[in-house]
Amino acid sequence: MAKKCIYCKTEIDDGSVIDFCQRCGIGVWGEKMFKAIVQSMEKSREAGDLFQGSVTDNKVAKNWKQI
């Protein structure tokens, strides 16, 4: 299933750390803030702090109960 921008519904890369396209991101936050958001999210993914999955996933639910 292709990932789509939450604002304009344009298809975006499945590997993207954000759920919106560059055009909409810059339109909402401005270029500097958009770049900062993407950079921060990419660093979080690299560190393993970013999990994008189903909230109904039993493995995830068990991990959250342990915290």
N, C-alpha and C positions, 0 to 999 in steps of 0.2 A: 504494500500500500504506500503510495507516494505521500510525502509530507507536504502540507499546504500552509501558506501564510495565514495567520489567524485574522488578519485585517482584510486582505484583498483576494485571498484564496489562490494566489499564484503558486505553482509547484516550487518547492525548495528542496535542496539536497537533504536526503535522509540522514546524513551524518552531521547536519547542522546542530549547533548547541542551542540555537534559538528557534522559536516557532513563528518567525516573521521574516519577510524578505528584506533585503538591504534598503530598497526604496521606501518601504513603509517604516522601517526602523529609523532611518534618517529623518523621515517626515515627522515622526512622533517625538524623537529625542534630540535631533540634531546630529550632525556628523561626528563631532568629538565625543559626545556621550554614547552614541551608538557604538563607535569603535571601542570605547572603554568597557561597555557591557559585553561585547563579543569577546574581547581579550580576557576579561574576568571569568566568563563562562568557560572559555577554552582552558584556562589555567585550572579551574575547578574540575573539569573533566579529566585532565591529565593527572591531577592529584587523586582522582578516584572519589571526589566529593560530590560529583554530579551524577544522579541516577535518574534516568528518564524511562519509566516503565509504568506498568499498570498498577493502579492503587489497589486492585483486587488480587494481585499476585501474592500467593501465600508466603513465598520466601521473603518478600518485602515486608509483609505484615509481621512476620516473626522477628525480623531484624529490628523493626521499629519498637516492638514490645520490649526488646532487650535494652533499649537505650534509656 
